[in-house]
Amino acid sequence: MNDSPENPTPDTAGDPGSAHSPLVGTPADQLAVAVIGAGAMGSGIAQVAAQAGHPVVLVDAQPGAAEKGLEKMAGAFDKLVAKGRVSREDADATLGRIRPLTTADMTAVPPVGLVVEAVVEHLDVKRQIFRQLEQTQSPTTVLATNTSSLPIDGITDEASSGHDAALHGGTSPRMTAPGRVIGLHFFNPPPVMRLVEVVGGVSSDPSVLEDAAELMRRWGKVPVRCTSTPGFIVNRVARPFYGEAQRMVEEGVVDPATVDLVLRRAGFRMGPMELTDLIGQDVNFAVGESVWRQTGEDPRYAPTEIQRNLVREGRLGRKTGHGFFRYDESGTPVDAVPDEELADRLVGGPVATDPVARTIAMLVNEGVDLVARGEATAEDVDTAMKLGTNYPKGPFEWLAEIGADTVRAQLAELDAAFPGGRYRASEAL
């Protein structure tokens, strides 16, 4: 795990938030956890914590939402018990550790050792939650956000930095003890996905980050460490997987079904078009746009018009029955018919028309650049991309296989074909 040079140890003298966290030294049954937000992510995180032996308070402002989350969890456990994957005793014990609470006032949340916030991706909402929690929780309580792309420092400071402030708006007082605020980014569904990104802002206490990573291991997860770079590891490095395929379709090189086929053949579990249809075009577009704005509208992350138009037209994927593909009532695509002859021709040709070479070159470039900035280690980048996105290899494994000279040459060819900065090679290559 890395201690990034861009995330130096803060001066914590006199800061009550710099006291040792209770995350590691406290027995699980004595370390209470509060999860704020009872949607799919929050309920899943609550389940993971309860399965690890913690008493959990599942909090939601909407009446009945926490109870509904618990009911869905119980239904999922019933199926696992029926399949023999979980004992009835263990299922009942897990459910018995979770207490639902309806409140919009975070000062009403009982004292706990760890809070995990999993509400809407709106910076002002998160700021308000954390400032209320700071008022009544113990100075040693760790306050974590499950955000997938918003800056940790934007939650603790008076206003977020750069374009994100304009995007989300609003101001609120700076937190008095930002050292205990970190990111714990789980992946959906939390009970199944092993990866957790442990994210540190400029003010996050390194010892709290270390304790949080160890706690995630005790929860059966694989933690990776990174600084609060836009999109963190997975959502930043993954942008080319979606963006290159979308651009190739815009350019008329390939159709959506065929580009999916080509990348599945290369070892990716799902193609980028079917995956964004599954995620939701609006969700994927919002994350990509957030990364783009937070990086000062860097052309590397510029949203594509084809995806922007899908969102504008309400073609959001499976949930609306139409995205890149049309879906029947069972969620099966009815028009995703690839051109296998075209798929064969594209691979091995010029990099601009080879979906595999073009995508992997950009994924390698992103991974190398992130590590060169001191935001994560190469090992954690590879682990994150394989566990968080099910890629067949990590960027640095591909780099070792392909070679830096080849990747540089491929990027130079792309930059010549599409000038403007998107395909500039990382200096670290």
Contacts in CASP RR format, 6 or more apart in sequence:
PFRMAT RR
TARGET T0000
AUTHOR 0000-0000-0000
METHOD contacts of the structure
MODEL  1
MNDSPENPTPDTAGDPGSAHSPLVGTPADQLAVAVIGAGAMGSGIAQVAA
QAGHPVVLVDAQPGAAEKGLEKMAGAFDKLVAKGRVSREDADATLGRIRP
LTTADMTAVPPVGLVVEAVVEHLDVKRQIFRQLEQTQSPTTVLATNTSSL
PIDGITDEASSGHDAALHGGTSPRMTAPGRVIGLHFFNPPPVMRLVEVVG
GVSSDPSVLEDAAELMRRWGKVPVRCTSTPGFIVNRVARPFYGEAQRMVE
EGVVDPATVDLVLRRAGFRMGPMELTDLIGQDVNFAVGESVWRQTGEDPR
YAPTEIQRNLVREGRLGRKTGHGFFRYDESGTPVDAVPDEELADRLVGGP
VATDPVARTIAMLVNEGVDLVARGEATAEDVDTAMKLGTNYPKGPFEWLA
EIGADTVRAQLAELDAAFPGGRYRASEAL
1 210 0 8 1.000
1 213 0 8 1.000
1 223 0 8 1.000
1 224 0 8 1.000
1 225 0 8 1.000
1 377 0 8 1.000
1 380 0 8 1.000
2 225 0 8 1.000
2 226 0 8 1.000
2 374 0 8 1.000
2 376 0 8 1.000
2 377 0 8 1.000
2 380 0 8 1.000
3 206 0 8 1.000
4 225 0 8 1.000
4 226 0 8 1.000
4 227 0 8 1.000
4 374 0 8 1.000
4 375 0 8 1.000
4 376 0 8 1.000
5 374 0 8 1.000
6 227 0 8 1.000
6 373 0 8 1.000
6 374 0 8 1.000
6 375 0 8 1.000
7 200 0 8 1.000
7 201 0 8 1.000
7 202 0 8 1.000
7 204 0 8 1.000
7 206 0 8 1.000
7 227 0 8 1.000
9 206 0 8 1.000
10 18 0 8 1.000
10 179 0 8 1.000
10 202 0 8 1.000
10 203 0 8 1.000
10 204 0 8 1.000
10 205 0 8 1.000
12 18 0 8 1.000
12 179 0 8 1.000
12 205 0 8 1.000
15 177 0 8 1.000
15 179 0 8 1.000
16 139 0 8 1.000
16 176 0 8 1.000
16 177 0 8 1.000
17 139 0 8 1.000
17 140 0 8 1.000
17 177 0 8 1.000
17 179 0 8 1.000
17 180 0 8 1.000
17 205 0 8 1.000
18 177 0 8 1.000
18 179 0 8 1.000
18 180 0 8 1.000
18 205 0 8 1.000
18 207 0 8 1.000
19 139 0 8 1.000
19 140 0 8 1.000
20 140 0 8 1.000
20 207 0 8 1.000
20 211 0 8 1.000
21 113 0 8 1.000
21 140 0 8 1.000
21 142 0 8 1.000
21 180 0 8 1.000
21 205 0 8 1.000
21 207 0 8 1.000
21 208 0 8 1.000
21 211 0 8 1.000
21 212 0 8 1.000
22 31 0 8 1.000
22 113 0 8 1.000
22 114 0 8 1.000
22 140 0 8 1.000
22 141 0 8 1.000
22 142 0 8 1.000
23 31 0 8 1.000
23 113 0 8 1.000
23 114 0 8 1.000
23 142 0 8 1.000
23 208 0 8 1.000
23 211 0 8 1.000
23 212 0 8 1.000
23 214 0 8 1.000
23 215 0 8 1.000
24 211 0 8 1.000
24 214 0 8 1.000
24 215 0 8 1.000
26 113 0 8 1.000
28 52 0 8 1.000
28 53 0 8 1.000
28 54 0 8 1.000
28 218 0 8 1.000
29 53 0 8 1.000
29 54 0 8 1.000
29 55 0 8 1.000
31 54 0 8 1.000
31 112 0 8 1.000
31 113 0 8 1.000
31 114 0 8 1.000
32 54 0 8 1.000
32 55 0 8 1.000
32 56 0 8 1.000
32 57 0 8 1.000
32 110 0 8 1.000
32 111 0 8 1.000
32 112 0 8 1.000
32 113 0 8 1.000
32 114 0 8 1.000
33 46 0 8 1.000
33 49 0 8 1.000
33 54 0 8 1.000
33 55 0 8 1.000
33 56 0 8 1.000
33 57 0 8 1.000
33 112 0 8 1.000
33 113 0 8 1.000
33 114 0 8 1.000
33 115 0 8 1.000
33 116 0 8 1.000
34 56 0 8 1.000
34 57 0 8 1.000
34 59 0 8 1.000
34 109 0 8 1.000
34 110 0 8 1.000
34 112 0 8 1.000
34 114 0 8 1.000
34 115 0 8 1.000
34 116 0 8 1.000
35 42 0 8 1.000
35 43 0 8 1.000
35 45 0 8 1.000
35 46 0 8 1.000
35 49 0 8 1.000
35 56 0 8 1.000
35 57 0 8 1.000
35 58 0 8 1.000
35 59 0 8 1.000
35 115 0 8 1.000
35 116 0 8 1.000
35 118 0 8 1.000
36 42 0 8 1.000
36 59 0 8 1.000
36 60 0 8 1.000
36 106 0 8 1.000
36 109 0 8 1.000
36 115 0 8 1.000
36 116 0 8 1.000
36 117 0 8 1.000
36 118 0 8 1.000
36 119 0 8 1.000
36 129 0 8 1.000
37 58 0 8 1.000
37 59 0 8 1.000
37 60 0 8 1.000
37 65 0 8 1.000
37 66 0 8 1.000
37 117 0 8 1.000
37 118 0 8 1.000
37 119 0 8 1.000
38 46 0 8 1.000
38 58 0 8 1.000
38 59 0 8 1.000
38 60 0 8 1.000
38 62 0 8 1.000
38 65 0 8 1.000
38 66 0 8 1.000
38 68 0 8 1.000
38 69 0 8 1.000
38 100 0 8 1.000
39 60 0 8 1.000
39 65 0 8 1.000
39 69 0 8 1.000
39 118 0 8 1.000
40 188 0 8 1.000
40 189 0 8 1.000
41 118 0 8 1.000
41 146 0 8 1.000
41 186 0 8 1.000
41 188 0 8 1.000
41 190 0 8 1.000
42 58 0 8 1.000
42 116 0 8 1.000
42 118 0 8 1.000
42 146 0 8 1.000
42 190 0 8 1.000
43 58 0 8 1.000
43 69 0 8 1.000
43 70 0 8 1.000
43 72 0 8 1.000
43 73 0 8 1.000
44 73 0 8 1.000
44 186 0 8 1.000
44 189 0 8 1.000
44 190 0 8 1.000
44 191 0 8 1.000
45 116 0 8 1.000
45 118 0 8 1.000
45 146 0 8 1.000
45 186 0 8 1.000
45 190 0 8 1.000
46 56 0 8 1.000
46 58 0 8 1.000
46 73 0 8 1.000
46 98 0 8 1.000
47 73 0 8 1.000
47 94 0 8 1.000
47 98 0 8 1.000
47 190 0 8 1.000
47 191 0 8 1.000
48 186 0 8 1.000
48 190 0 8 1.000
48 191 0 8 1.000
48 219 0 8 1.000
48 221 0 8 1.000
49 56 0 8 1.000
49 114 0 8 1.000
49 116 0 8 1.000
49 219 0 8 1.000
50 56 0 8 1.000
50 94 0 8 1.000
50 95 0 8 1.000
50 96 0 8 1.000
50 97 0 8 1.000
50 98 0 8 1.000
51 90 0 8 1.000
51 94 0 8 1.000
51 191 0 8 1.000
51 219 0 8 1.000
52 218 0 8 1.000
52 219 0 8 1.000
52 220 0 8 1.000
53 94 0 8 1.000
53 97 0 8 1.000
54 97 0 8 1.000
55 97 0 8 1.000
55 99 0 8 1.000
56 97 0 8 1.000
56 98 0 8 1.000
56 99 0 8 1.000
57 98 0 8 1.000
57 99 0 8 1.000
57 100 0 8 1.000
57 101 0 8 1.000
57 109 0 8 1.000
57 110 0 8 1.000
57 112 0 8 1.000
58 66 0 8 1.000
58 69 0 8 1.000
58 70 0 8 1.000
58 98 0 8 1.000
58 99 0 8 1.000
58 100 0 8 1.000
58 101 0 8 1.000
59 66 0 8 1.000
59 101 0 8 1.000
59 102 0 8 1.000
59 103 0 8 1.000
59 106 0 8 1.000
59 109 0 8 1.000
60 66 0 8 1.000
60 100 0 8 1.000
60 101 0 8 1.000
60 102 0 8 1.000
61 102 0 8 1.000
61 103 0 8 1.000
61 104 0 8 1.000
62 102 0 8 1.000
63 102 0 8 1.000
64 100 0 8 1.000
64 102 0 8 1.000
65 102 0 8 1.000
66 100 0 8 1.000
66 101 0 8 1.000
66 102 0 8 1.000
67 100 0 8 1.000
69 100 0 8 1.000
70 95 0 8 1.000
70 98 0 8 1.000
70 100 0 8 1.000
73 95 0 8 1.000
73 98 0 8 1.000
74 91 0 8 1.000
74 95 0 8 1.000
77 86 0 8 1.000
77 91 0 8 1.000
77 94 0 8 1.000
77 95 0 8 1.000
78 91 0 8 1.000
80 86 0 8 1.000
80 91 0 8 1.000
81 87 0 8 1.000
81 88 0 8 1.000
81 91 0 8 1.000
101 108 0 8 1.000
101 109 0 8 1.000
103 109 0 8 1.000
105 132 0 8 1.000
106 129 0 8 1.000
106 132 0 8 1.000
106 133 0 8 1.000
106 136 0 8 1.000
107 132 0 8 1.000
107 133 0 8 1.000
107 135 0 8 1.000
107 136 0 8 1.000
109 115 0 8 1.000
109 133 0 8 1.000
109 136 0 8 1.000
109 137 0 8 1.000
111 136 0 8 1.000
111 137 0 8 1.000
111 138 0 8 1.000
111 141 0 8 1.000
112 137 0 8 1.000
112 141 0 8 1.000
113 137 0 8 1.000
113 138 0 8 1.000
113 140 0 8 1.000
113 141 0 8 1.000
113 142 0 8 1.000
114 141 0 8 1.000
114 142 0 8 1.000
114 144 0 8 1.000
114 215 0 8 1.000
115 133 0 8 1.000
115 137 0 8 1.000
115 141 0 8 1.000
115 142 0 8 1.000
115 143 0 8 1.000
115 144 0 8 1.000
116 144 0 8 1.000
116 145 0 8 1.000
116 146 0 8 1.000
116 184 0 8 1.000
117 126 0 8 1.000
117 129 0 8 1.000
117 130 0 8 1.000
117 143 0 8 1.000
117 144 0 8 1.000
117 145 0 8 1.000
117 146 0 8 1.000
118 146 0 8 1.000
118 186 0 8 1.000
119 125 0 8 1.000
119 126 0 8 1.000
119 129 0 8 1.000
121 147 0 8 1.000
121 148 0 8 1.000
121 149 0 8 1.000
121 150 0 8 1.000
121 286 0 8 1.000
121 290 0 8 1.000
122 168 0 8 1.000
123 150 0 8 1.000
123 154 0 8 1.000
123 155 0 8 1.000
123 160 0 8 1.000
123 164 0 8 1.000
123 168 0 8 1.000
123 169 0 8 1.000
123 170 0 8 1.000
124 168 0 8 1.000
124 169 0 8 1.000
124 170 0 8 1.000
124 172 0 8 1.000
126 145 0 8 1.000
126 147 0 8 1.000
126 150 0 8 1.000
126 155 0 8 1.000
127 154 0 8 1.000
127 155 0 8 1.000
127 172 0 8 1.000
128 172 0 8 1.000
130 143 0 8 1.000
130 145 0 8 1.000
130 155 0 8 1.000
130 156 0 8 1.000
130 175 0 8 1.000
130 181 0 8 1.000
131 172 0 8 1.000
131 173 0 8 1.000
131 175 0 8 1.000
133 141 0 8 1.000
133 143 0 8 1.000
134 143 0 8 1.000
134 175 0 8 1.000
134 176 0 8 1.000
134 177 0 8 1.000
137 143 0 8 1.000
139 177 0 8 1.000
139 180 0 8 1.000
140 180 0 8 1.000
141 180 0 8 1.000
142 180 0 8 1.000
142 182 0 8 1.000
142 208 0 8 1.000
142 211 0 8 1.000
142 212 0 8 1.000
143 180 0 8 1.000
143 181 0 8 1.000
143 182 0 8 1.000
144 181 0 8 1.000
144 182 0 8 1.000
144 183 0 8 1.000
144 184 0 8 1.000
144 212 0 8 1.000
145 152 0 8 1.000
145 155 0 8 1.000
145 181 0 8 1.000
145 182 0 8 1.000
145 183 0 8 1.000
145 184 0 8 1.000
146 183 0 8 1.000
146 184 0 8 1.000
146 185 0 8 1.000
146 186 0 8 1.000
147 155 0 8 1.000
147 183 0 8 1.000
147 185 0 8 1.000
148 185 0 8 1.000
148 231 0 8 1.000
148 232 0 8 1.000
148 235 0 8 1.000
148 287 0 8 1.000
149 230 0 8 1.000
149 231 0 8 1.000
149 232 0 8 1.000
149 235 0 8 1.000
149 287 0 8 1.000
149 288 0 8 1.000
149 290 0 8 1.000
149 291 0 8 1.000
149 294 0 8 1.000
150 160 0 8 1.000
150 164 0 8 1.000
150 168 0 8 1.000
150 290 0 8 1.000
151 160 0 8 1.000
151 161 0 8 1.000
151 164 0 8 1.000
151 201 0 8 1.000
151 228 0 8 1.000
151 230 0 8 1.000
151 294 0 8 1.000
152 181 0 8 1.000
152 182 0 8 1.000
152 183 0 8 1.000
152 199 0 8 1.000
152 200 0 8 1.000
152 201 0 8 1.000
152 204 0 8 1.000
152 228 0 8 1.000
153 160 0 8 1.000
153 161 0 8 1.000
153 178 0 8 1.000
153 201 0 8 1.000
153 202 0 8 1.000
153 203 0 8 1.000
153 228 0 8 1.000
154 160 0 8 1.000
154 161 0 8 1.000
154 164 0 8 1.000
155 175 0 8 1.000
155 181 0 8 1.000
156 174 0 8 1.000
156 175 0 8 1.000
156 178 0 8 1.000
156 179 0 8 1.000
156 181 0 8 1.000
156 201 0 8 1.000
156 203 0 8 1.000
157 174 0 8 1.000
157 175 0 8 1.000
157 178 0 8 1.000
158 171 0 8 1.000
158 172 0 8 1.000
158 173 0 8 1.000
158 174 0 8 1.000
159 165 0 8 1.000
159 169 0 8 1.000
159 170 0 8 1.000
159 171 0 8 1.000
160 168 0 8 1.000
160 169 0 8 1.000
161 294 0 8 1.000
162 293 0 8 1.000
162 294 0 8 1.000
162 296 0 8 1.000
163 293 0 8 1.000
163 294 0 8 1.000
163 296 0 8 1.000
163 297 0 8 1.000
164 290 0 8 1.000
164 293 0 8 1.000
164 294 0 8 1.000
166 293 0 8 1.000
167 290 0 8 1.000
167 293 0 8 1.000
175 181 0 8 1.000
178 203 0 8 1.000
178 204 0 8 1.000
179 203 0 8 1.000
179 204 0 8 1.000
179 205 0 8 1.000
179 208 0 8 1.000
180 204 0 8 1.000
180 205 0 8 1.000
180 208 0 8 1.000
181 201 0 8 1.000
181 203 0 8 1.000
181 204 0 8 1.000
182 198 0 8 1.000
182 199 0 8 1.000
182 200 0 8 1.000
182 201 0 8 1.000
182 204 0 8 1.000
182 208 0 8 1.000
182 209 0 8 1.000
182 212 0 8 1.000
183 197 0 8 1.000
183 198 0 8 1.000
183 199 0 8 1.000
183 200 0 8 1.000
183 228 0 8 1.000
184 196 0 8 1.000
184 197 0 8 1.000
184 198 0 8 1.000
184 199 0 8 1.000
184 212 0 8 1.000
184 216 0 8 1.000
185 196 0 8 1.000
185 197 0 8 1.000
185 199 0 8 1.000
185 232 0 8 1.000
185 234 0 8 1.000
186 193 0 8 1.000
186 196 0 8 1.000
186 221 0 8 1.000
187 193 0 8 1.000
187 195 0 8 1.000
187 196 0 8 1.000
187 234 0 8 1.000
187 387 0 8 1.000
187 388 0 8 1.000
193 387 0 8 1.000
193 388 0 8 1.000
194 220 0 8 1.000
194 221 0 8 1.000
194 222 0 8 1.000
194 387 0 8 1.000
195 221 0 8 1.000
195 222 0 8 1.000
195 224 0 8 1.000
195 234 0 8 1.000
195 383 0 8 1.000
195 384 0 8 1.000
195 387 0 8 1.000
195 388 0 8 1.000
196 216 0 8 1.000
196 221 0 8 1.000
196 222 0 8 1.000
196 223 0 8 1.000
196 224 0 8 1.000
197 223 0 8 1.000
197 224 0 8 1.000
197 226 0 8 1.000
197 232 0 8 1.000
197 233 0 8 1.000
197 234 0 8 1.000
197 384 0 8 1.000
198 209 0 8 1.000
198 212 0 8 1.000
198 213 0 8 1.000
198 216 0 8 1.000
198 223 0 8 1.000
198 224 0 8 1.000
198 225 0 8 1.000
198 226 0 8 1.000
199 225 0 8 1.000
199 226 0 8 1.000
199 227 0 8 1.000
199 228 0 8 1.000
199 232 0 8 1.000
200 209 0 8 1.000
200 225 0 8 1.000
200 226 0 8 1.000
200 227 0 8 1.000
200 228 0 8 1.000
201 227 0 8 1.000
201 228 0 8 1.000
202 228 0 8 1.000
209 225 0 8 1.000
212 223 0 8 1.000
213 223 0 8 1.000
213 225 0 8 1.000
216 222 0 8 1.000
216 223 0 8 1.000
217 223 0 8 1.000
222 383 0 8 1.000
222 387 0 8 1.000
224 233 0 8 1.000
224 376 0 8 1.000
224 380 0 8 1.000
224 381 0 8 1.000
224 383 0 8 1.000
224 384 0 8 1.000
225 376 0 8 1.000
225 377 0 8 1.000
225 380 0 8 1.000
226 232 0 8 1.000
226 233 0 8 1.000
226 370 0 8 1.000
226 375 0 8 1.000
226 376 0 8 1.000
226 380 0 8 1.000
226 384 0 8 1.000
227 374 0 8 1.000
227 375 0 8 1.000
227 376 0 8 1.000
229 236 0 8 1.000
229 370 0 8 1.000
229 373 0 8 1.000
229 375 0 8 1.000
230 236 0 8 1.000
230 290 0 8 1.000
230 291 0 8 1.000
230 294 0 8 1.000
230 295 0 8 1.000
231 287 0 8 1.000
231 290 0 8 1.000
231 291 0 8 1.000
231 294 0 8 1.000
233 370 0 8 1.000
233 375 0 8 1.000
233 376 0 8 1.000
233 380 0 8 1.000
233 381 0 8 1.000
233 384 0 8 1.000
233 385 0 8 1.000
234 384 0 8 1.000
234 385 0 8 1.000
234 388 0 8 1.000
234 389 0 8 1.000
235 287 0 8 1.000
235 288 0 8 1.000
235 291 0 8 1.000
236 291 0 8 1.000
236 366 0 8 1.000
236 370 0 8 1.000
237 363 0 8 1.000
237 366 0 8 1.000
237 367 0 8 1.000
237 370 0 8 1.000
237 381 0 8 1.000
237 384 0 8 1.000
237 385 0 8 1.000
237 395 0 8 1.000
238 363 0 8 1.000
238 385 0 8 1.000
238 389 0 8 1.000
239 288 0 8 1.000
239 291 0 8 1.000
239 300 0 8 1.000
239 301 0 8 1.000
239 366 0 8 1.000
240 359 0 8 1.000
240 362 0 8 1.000
240 363 0 8 1.000
240 365 0 8 1.000
240 366 0 8 1.000
241 263 0 8 1.000
241 268 0 8 1.000
241 272 0 8 1.000
241 359 0 8 1.000
241 363 0 8 1.000
241 389 0 8 1.000
241 391 0 8 1.000
242 272 0 8 1.000
242 275 0 8 1.000
242 276 0 8 1.000
242 284 0 8 1.000
242 307 0 8 1.000
243 272 0 8 1.000
243 304 0 8 1.000
244 272 0 8 1.000
244 355 0 8 1.000
244 358 0 8 1.000
244 359 0 8 1.000
244 362 0 8 1.000
245 256 0 8 1.000
245 259 0 8 1.000
245 260 0 8 1.000
245 263 0 8 1.000
245 271 0 8 1.000
245 272 0 8 1.000
245 273 0 8 1.000
245 355 0 8 1.000
245 359 0 8 1.000
246 272 0 8 1.000
246 273 0 8 1.000
246 304 0 8 1.000
246 306 0 8 1.000
246 307 0 8 1.000
247 304 0 8 1.000
248 254 0 8 1.000
248 259 0 8 1.000
248 353 0 8 1.000
248 355 0 8 1.000
248 358 0 8 1.000
249 255 0 8 1.000
249 256 0 8 1.000
249 259 0 8 1.000
249 273 0 8 1.000
249 306 0 8 1.000
250 304 0 8 1.000
250 305 0 8 1.000
250 306 0 8 1.000
253 346 0 8 1.000
253 352 0 8 1.000
253 353 0 8 1.000
254 262 0 8 1.000
254 342 0 8 1.000
254 346 0 8 1.000
254 353 0 8 1.000
254 355 0 8 1.000
255 338 0 8 1.000
255 339 0 8 1.000
255 342 0 8 1.000
256 273 0 8 1.000
256 324 0 8 1.000
256 325 0 8 1.000
256 336 0 8 1.000
257 273 0 8 1.000
257 325 0 8 1.000
257 335 0 8 1.000
257 336 0 8 1.000
257 337 0 8 1.000
257 338 0 8 1.000
257 339 0 8 1.000
258 338 0 8 1.000
258 339 0 8 1.000
258 340 0 8 1.000
258 342 0 8 1.000
258 343 0 8 1.000
258 346 0 8 1.000
259 271 0 8 1.000
259 272 0 8 1.000
259 273 0 8 1.000
259 355 0 8 1.000
260 270 0 8 1.000
260 271 0 8 1.000
260 272 0 8 1.000
260 273 0 8 1.000
260 274 0 8 1.000
260 336 0 8 1.000
260 338 0 8 1.000
261 338 0 8 1.000
261 340 0 8 1.000
261 343 0 8 1.000
262 343 0 8 1.000
262 346 0 8 1.000
262 347 0 8 1.000
262 355 0 8 1.000
262 356 0 8 1.000
263 271 0 8 1.000
263 272 0 8 1.000
263 355 0 8 1.000
263 356 0 8 1.000
263 359 0 8 1.000
264 270 0 8 1.000
264 271 0 8 1.000
265 343 0 8 1.000
265 347 0 8 1.000
266 347 0 8 1.000
266 356 0 8 1.000
266 360 0 8 1.000
266 392 0 8 1.000
267 392 0 8 1.000
268 390 0 8 1.000
268 391 0 8 1.000
268 392 0 8 1.000
269 390 0 8 1.000
270 278 0 8 1.000
270 390 0 8 1.000
273 324 0 8 1.000
273 325 0 8 1.000
274 324 0 8 1.000
274 325 0 8 1.000
274 333 0 8 1.000
274 336 0 8 1.000
276 284 0 8 1.000
276 307 0 8 1.000
276 317 0 8 1.000
276 324 0 8 1.000
277 317 0 8 1.000
277 318 0 8 1.000
277 323 0 8 1.000
277 324 0 8 1.000
277 325 0 8 1.000
277 327 0 8 1.000
277 333 0 8 1.000
278 317 0 8 1.000
278 318 0 8 1.000
280 316 0 8 1.000
280 317 0 8 1.000
280 318 0 8 1.000
280 319 0 8 1.000
281 307 0 8 1.000
281 310 0 8 1.000
281 311 0 8 1.000
281 314 0 8 1.000
281 315 0 8 1.000
281 316 0 8 1.000
281 317 0 8 1.000
281 323 0 8 1.000
282 311 0 8 1.000
282 314 0 8 1.000
282 316 0 8 1.000
284 307 0 8 1.000
285 303 0 8 1.000
285 307 0 8 1.000
285 308 0 8 1.000
285 310 0 8 1.000
285 311 0 8 1.000
288 301 0 8 1.000
288 303 0 8 1.000
289 303 0 8 1.000
291 301 0 8 1.000
292 298 0 8 1.000
292 301 0 8 1.000
292 302 0 8 1.000
292 303 0 8 1.000
295 301 0 8 1.000
299 420 0 8 1.000
299 421 0 8 1.000
299 422 0 8 1.000
300 366 0 8 1.000
300 421 0 8 1.000
300 422 0 8 1.000
300 424 0 8 1.000
302 422 0 8 1.000
310 316 0 8 1.000
310 317 0 8 1.000
310 323 0 8 1.000
310 324 0 8 1.000
314 320 0 8 1.000
314 322 0 8 1.000
315 322 0 8 1.000
315 323 0 8 1.000
315 324 0 8 1.000
316 323 0 8 1.000
317 323 0 8 1.000
317 324 0 8 1.000
317 325 0 8 1.000
317 327 0 8 1.000
318 327 0 8 1.000
318 331 0 8 1.000
321 327 0 8 1.000
321 331 0 8 1.000
325 333 0 8 1.000
325 334 0 8 1.000
325 335 0 8 1.000
325 336 0 8 1.000
326 333 0 8 1.000
326 334 0 8 1.000
326 335 0 8 1.000
327 333 0 8 1.000
327 334 0 8 1.000
328 334 0 8 1.000
346 353 0 8 1.000
346 354 0 8 1.000
346 355 0 8 1.000
347 354 0 8 1.000
347 355 0 8 1.000
347 356 0 8 1.000
347 357 0 8 1.000
348 354 0 8 1.000
348 356 0 8 1.000
348 357 0 8 1.000
349 357 0 8 1.000
350 413 0 8 1.000
351 357 0 8 1.000
351 358 0 8 1.000
351 361 0 8 1.000
351 410 0 8 1.000
351 413 0 8 1.000
351 414 0 8 1.000
352 358 0 8 1.000
352 413 0 8 1.000
352 414 0 8 1.000
352 417 0 8 1.000
352 418 0 8 1.000
357 410 0 8 1.000
358 410 0 8 1.000
358 414 0 8 1.000
360 398 0 8 1.000
360 402 0 8 1.000
361 402 0 8 1.000
361 407 0 8 1.000
361 410 0 8 1.000
361 411 0 8 1.000
361 414 0 8 1.000
362 411 0 8 1.000
362 423 0 8 1.000
363 385 0 8 1.000
363 391 0 8 1.000
363 394 0 8 1.000
363 395 0 8 1.000
363 398 0 8 1.000
364 395 0 8 1.000
364 396 0 8 1.000
364 398 0 8 1.000
364 399 0 8 1.000
364 402 0 8 1.000
364 407 0 8 1.000
364 429 0 8 1.000
365 407 0 8 1.000
365 411 0 8 1.000
365 425 0 8 1.000
365 426 0 8 1.000
365 429 0 8 1.000
366 395 0 8 1.000
367 378 0 8 1.000
367 381 0 8 1.000
367 395 0 8 1.000
367 396 0 8 1.000
367 426 0 8 1.000
368 395 0 8 1.000
368 396 0 8 1.000
368 399 0 8 1.000
368 426 0 8 1.000
368 428 0 8 1.000
368 429 0 8 1.000
369 426 0 8 1.000
369 428 0 8 1.000
370 376 0 8 1.000
370 381 0 8 1.000
371 377 0 8 1.000
371 378 0 8 1.000
371 381 0 8 1.000
371 396 0 8 1.000
371 428 0 8 1.000
372 426 0 8 1.000
372 427 0 8 1.000
372 428 0 8 1.000
376 384 0 8 1.000
378 396 0 8 1.000
379 396 0 8 1.000
381 394 0 8 1.000
381 395 0 8 1.000
381 396 0 8 1.000
382 393 0 8 1.000
382 394 0 8 1.000
382 395 0 8 1.000
382 396 0 8 1.000
382 397 0 8 1.000
385 391 0 8 1.000
385 394 0 8 1.000
385 395 0 8 1.000
386 392 0 8 1.000
386 393 0 8 1.000
386 394 0 8 1.000
393 401 0 8 1.000
399 407 0 8 1.000
404 429 0 8 1.000
407 425 0 8 1.000
407 429 0 8 1.000
408 425 0 8 1.000
408 429 0 8 1.000
411 423 0 8 1.000
411 424 0 8 1.000
411 425 0 8 1.000
411 429 0 8 1.000
412 423 0 8 1.000
412 425 0 8 1.000
414 422 0 8 1.000
414 423 0 8 1.000
415 421 0 8 1.000
415 422 0 8 1.000
415 423 0 8 1.000
415 424 0 8 1.000
415 425 0 8 1.000
END
